[in-house]
Amino acid sequence: MVRESTTTGDCMNWSKGIVRWSIKDTLYISVPFTWLVGEAEKIARNWKGKVLMGGPGLMKPIMCEGFEPIIFHNPLATFTSRGCPNNCSFCAVKLLEPEFYEIPKPRLAPIICDNNFTACSRKHQEMVINGLRTFPYSDFNQGFEARKFTPELADILGNIKCKVRFAFDYWGVESVVKDAIDLCRKRATNDIGVYCLIGYDDDPESAITRLELVRSWGIDPNPMRYQPLDAKIKNGYLHHNWTEKKMVDVMRYYSRLQHLRFITFEQYNAIPKEQLELELP
């Protein structure tokens, strides 16, 4: 799944939009989301020379030599592997990068964006993590697959200061995710995040129960609103089990738990939203 970054800090900000650069008369355009394709096409039409476009939004890599497009989105980010061996129905990775492979000599940087680092070989994981020792802090920005989070990987991660994230996108894997979190806390790091996909094949009660379960583990969940793989408008899709108001309320509350953790979701809903927007950053 192409997830929107939640990394914070002045040195770890993402562009969160289209990036472009030119080499001589060639314009390169990297489009991270499908709903930005129209804007990218307008940029392309206004360029007098050759245009090359790619990225997750176009379901194809952008072809360029000598550097990685991701450095224009965030110079501190990198990939050490591409693709994912899984084939989740809600995920664009299989379409964008159908082959899973490890990059033999990756450019190491503190933000690791691999779609499934846990699927990499132990040799590759050791090489990457040992290389990350040169950084004061590293961030595994995509969700680890809890089933593949082993004690051996936890022990290697314990050699560096880092944040890791796990994916908890549907019911049925909660015990596996909890076991992975417990293992991570015991042998790797306490700096843990959990991505929770909502609005794909659930309803508000089910989603809130899952988000609250993550909170009971002592972690603020990161709700990720489902976007169809061909979405032309961000947040334009709404599952029939949801209303737009309920979706907006759930997303806003659980995305702002650093400010709202002392009130329940029900209490949050009882507060006039105009008042909240004035009080919250």
C-alpha positions in Angstrom: 0.0 0.0 0.0 1.2 3.5 -0.8 0.8 5.2 2.5 1.1 8.9 3.1 4.1 9.6 5.3 3.6 10.5 8.9 7.2 11.3 9.8 7.5 14.6 11.6 10.3 17.0 12.2 11.9 19.8 10.2 14.5 17.5 8.6 12.0 14.8 7.7 9.2 16.7 5.9 7.9 15.2 2.7 6.7 17.2 -0.3 3.3 15.4 -0.2 2.7 16.3 -3.7 4.1 16.4 -7.3 7.8 17.0 -7.6 9.6 18.0 -10.8 13.0 18.6 -12.0 14.7 19.3 -15.3 17.9 18.2 -17.1 18.6 20.3 -20.1 15.3 20.3 -22.1 13.8 17.2 -20.4 11.3 17.7 -17.5 10.8 14.9 -15.1 7.5 14.7 -13.1 7.0 12.3 -10.2 3.4 11.8 -9.2 2.8 10.2 -5.8 -1.0 9.8 -5.9 -3.6 9.2 -8.7 -5.6 12.3 -7.8 -2.7 14.4 -8.8 -2.4 13.1 -12.3 -4.6 15.9 -13.8 -2.3 18.6 -12.2 0.8 16.8 -13.5 -0.6 16.7 -17.0 -1.2 20.5 -16.9 2.5 21.0 -15.9 3.5 18.7 -18.7 1.5 20.7 -21.3 3.2 23.9 -20.3 6.7 22.5 -20.8 8.3 23.2 -24.2 10.6 20.2 -24.3 10.5 16.5 -23.6 8.5 15.3 -20.6 8.9 12.0 -18.7 6.3 11.3 -16.0 6.0 8.4 -13.6 5.4 7.4 -9.9 2.7 5.6 -7.9 0.0 7.9 -9.2 0.7 6.7 -12.8 1.3 3.1 -11.7 4.7 3.1 -13.4 8.3 4.1 -12.4 9.8 7.3 -13.7 12.8 6.5 -15.9 15.8 8.6 -15.0 19.5 7.9 -14.6 22.0 8.8 -11.9 19.7 9.4 -9.0 16.5 8.2 -7.4 13.2 10.2 -7.8 12.5 9.8 -4.1 15.3 12.3 -3.2 13.1 15.0 -4.6 10.2 14.0 -2.3 12.5 13.7 0.7 16.3 13.7 0.5 16.6 11.7 3.7 14.5 8.8 2.3 15.5 5.7 0.4 14.5 2.2 -0.8 16.6 -0.9 -0.1 14.1 -3.2 -1.8 11.3 -2.8 -4.3 7.9 -4.5 -4.5 6.2 -6.9 -2.1 5.6 -10.6 -2.3 2.0 -10.2 -1.1 -1.0 -9.4 -3.2 -3.3 -7.4 -1.0 -6.5 -6.3 -2.8 -6.3 -2.8 -1.4 -2.7 -2.2 -2.3 -1.1 -0.5 -5.3 2.4 -1.9 -4.9 1.7 -5.1 -6.8 0.6 -3.1 -9.8 3.4 -0.5 -9.6 6.2 -3.0 -8.8 5.1 -6.5 -9.6 8.5 -8.0 -8.9 9.9 -8.1 -5.4 13.7 -7.8 -5.2 16.4 -6.5 -3.0 18.7 -3.7 -4.2 22.2 -5.0 -4.0 24.0 -1.8 -3.0 21.2 0.6 -1.8 21.9 4.3 -1.1 21.4 4.2 2.7 19.5 7.1 4.3 17.7 7.4 7.7 14.1 7.0 6.3 13.5 3.5 4.9 10.5 3.3 2.6 10.6 -0.4 1.6 7.1 -1.7 1.0 8.0 -4.9 2.9 11.4 -4.8 4.6 10.4 -7.9 6.6 10.2 -9.9 3.4 13.9 -9.3 2.7 16.5 -11.9 3.4 18.3 -11.9 6.7 21.6 -11.1 4.9 20.0 -8.0 3.4 18.4 -6.9 6.6 21.7 -7.2 8.5 23.5 -5.2 5.7 20.9 -2.4 5.8 20.6 -2.1 9.6 24.3 -2.3 10.1 24.7 0.6 7.6 22.1 2.6 9.5 24.4 2.7 12.5 26.0 5.8 11.0 22.7 7.8 11.6 21.6 9.0 15.0 18.0 7.9 14.3 16.3 5.8 11.6 12.7 5.5 10.6 11.1 2.5 8.9 8.4 4.4 7.3 6.1 1.7 5.9 4.3 -0.9 7.9 6.2 -4.1 8.8 4.4 -7.3 8.2 3.8 -8.7 11.7 3.9 -12.3 10.6 7.5 -11.9 9.3 8.8 -9.9 12.3 11.1 -12.5 13.9 13.3 -12.4 17.1 16.3 -12.3 14.9 15.2 -9.2 13.1 14.2 -7.6 16.4 17.7 -8.2 17.8 19.3 -6.6 14.8 17.0 -3.6 15.1 18.0 -3.4 18.7 21.5 -2.3 17.6 20.2 1.1 16.3 17.9 3.9 17.5 14.9 3.7 15.3 11.1 3.9 14.9 9.2 1.0 13.3 5.6 0.7 12.2 3.3 -2.3 11.8 0.3 -2.7 9.6 -3.0 -3.7 11.2 -5.3 -3.3 8.2 -8.1 -5.8 9.0 -9.4 -8.1 11.7 -7.9 -11.6 12.0 -4.3 -10.6 12.6 -4.7 -8.7 15.8 -2.9 -11.4 17.9 -0.1 -11.6 15.4 0.3 -7.8 15.4 0.2 -7.7 19.3 2.9 -10.4 19.5 5.1 -8.5 17.1 4.7 -5.3 19.1 5.5 -7.1 22.3 8.6 -8.6 20.7 9.7 -5.3 19.3 9.3 -3.6 22.7 11.3 -6.3 24.4 14.2 -6.6 22.0 14.2 -3.7 19.6 12.6 -0.4 20.3 9.6 1.2 22.1 9.2 3.8 19.3 6.4 2.0 17.5 3.5 3.1 15.2 0.6 1.2 13.8 -1.1 1.9 10.5 -4.8 1.0 10.4 -6.6 1.0 7.1 -10.2 2.1 7.5 -13.1 2.5 5.1 -12.1 -0.4 2.8 -14.3 -3.3 3.9 -15.5 -2.4 7.4 -17.9 -0.2 9.2 -17.4 2.6 11.7 -18.0 0.4 14.8 -15.5 -2.2 13.5 -12.9 0.4 12.6 -13.2 2.3 15.9 -13.0 -1.0 17.9 -9.7 -1.8 16.0 -8.3 1.7 16.6 -9.2 1.5 20.3 -7.5 -1.9 20.5 -4.3 -0.3 19.3 -4.7 2.4 21.9 -5.1 -0.3 24.6 -1.6 -1.5 23.6 -0.2 2.0 24.5 0.1 3.2 20.9 -1.6 6.0 19.1 -3.0 4.3 15.9 -2.5 6.0 12.5 -5.8 5.8 10.6 -5.4 5.5 6.9 -8.5 6.3 4.8 -8.9 3.9 1.9 -8.3 5.4 -1.5 -9.2 3.3 -4.6 -6.2 2.5 -6.8 -7.7 4.7 -9.6 -9.0 7.5 -7.4 -9.3 10.8 -9.3 -10.2 12.8 -6.2 -8.6 12.4 -2.8 -11.1 11.1 -0.2 -13.8 10.9 -3.0 -14.6 7.3 -2.3 -16.9 6.3 0.6 -17.9 2.7 1.4 -21.6 2.2 1.8 -21.2 1.3 5.4 -20.0 4.8 6.2 -21.3 8.4 6.1 -18.9 11.2 5.2 -19.4 12.8 8.6 -18.5 9.6 10.4 -15.4 9.1 8.3 -14.3 12.7 8.8 -14.9 12.5 12.5 -13.0 9.2 12.9 -10.1 10.5 10.8 -9.8 13.8 12.6 -10.1 12.3 16.1 -7.7 9.5 15.7 -5.2 11.6 13.8 -5.0 14.1 16.6 -4.7 11.9 19.6 -1.6 13.8 20.8 -4.1 16.6 21.6 -7.3 14.6 22.2 -6.1 11.6 24.1 -7.8 12.8 27.3 -11.3 12.7 25.9 -13.2 9.8 24.3 -14.4 9.7 20.7 -18.0 10.1 22.0 -16.9 13.2 24.0 -15.1 14.6 21.0 -18.3 14.2 18.9 -20.2 16.2 21.5 -17.9 19.3 21.2 -18.9 21.8 18.5 -16.4 21.4 15.6 -16.0 25.1 15.2 -14.7 25.4 18.7 -12.3 22.5 18.2 -10.9 23.9 15.0 -10.1 27.1 16.9 -8.4 25.3 19.8 -6.4 22.6 18.0 -3.3 23.3 15.9 
